[in-house]
Amino acid sequence: MKDVILANGVRMPILGFGVYKIDKADCVQCVLDALETGYRSVDTAQFYHNESEVGEAIATSGIPREEIFLTTKVWMNNYGYESAKASVYRSMEKLKTGYLDLCLLHQPFGDYYGAWRALIELYDAGLIRAIGVSNFYADRLVDICLWSDMKPMVNQMETHPVNQQKELLSWMKKYCVQLEAWSPFARGRGDIFENPVICGIAAKYGKTAAQVILRWHIQRDVVVIPKSTHKDRIQENFDIFDFALTDEDMAAMAAIDEGRSLFFSHRDPERVEIFAGMK
């Protein structure tokens, strides 16, 4: 497994297992399947409402806790210094762990500065090995890098072949922030699995379109956390380290970029109102 090295020297697997929208009833088995396959990084969040199930799977897997890179995220209704700090302790209790490998602020709204101070304090206390943010566009990211006591080490963003985040990535490199892709397959939107460029590359290597997309991500040094509830797909997503894309392949993939979200904009006022009502 390839690792990336975060700004503070912590090693993070470049491929992890995401559990967004995995029902509680399925989550334990899915995480166990992922760990059995070889994944050693699991990404959850308070908003996913399955932290307890992730914690149960890790605890019963037989794999030492220190071998697993565990991520969760603080949701906006827990922002503010005191609330965020208390919520992280609750998350650790649900996850059955005494520390987190990575904790992110999930959205760039509300009192995220107060929540960020809480993460810094927990990091300084040794309870979180790395801290970061999610869905912070370049302006918000640069703002928090310049006006806080500690820069985020990770920014988890919508990143896939149609929205490659090239401009954001240049700013993240400037401030030594690691890009992590949520929805690395764009959840299949935009007919991404039928894209002729991706399918042509897949045919050349005897791989699937999904495997080519994941390989493209990791060759850009972007951390990916694909999600699946099917064991065969979980294994397929892991089987991406026995081939490599050429410079020509990477250039062809780069040309797919449209620089647009296939979901929504965090700068849309109506979207902000929707987020404010989500728990």
Salt bridges, closest charged atoms under 4 A:
ASP3 OD2 - ARG11 NE 3.29
GLU36 OE1 - LYS231 NZ 3.35
ASP43 OD1 - LYS73 NZ 2.54
GLU53 OE1 - LYS24 NZ 3.65
ASP101 OD2 - ARG65 NH1 2.95
ASP101 OD1 - ARG129 NH1 2.80
GLU121 OE2 - LYS85 NZ 2.35
ASP139 OD1 - ARG267 NH2 2.99
GLU158 OE2 - HIS160 NE2 2.77
ASP221 OD1 - LYS2 NZ 2.90
GLU236 OE1 - ARG233 NE 3.92
ASP239 OD2 - LYS207 NZ 3.43
ASP242 OD1 - LYS207 NZ 2.87
ASP249 OD1 - LYS204 NZ 2.71
ASP257 OD2 - LYS166 NZ 3.64
GLU258 OE1 - ARG260 NE 2.46
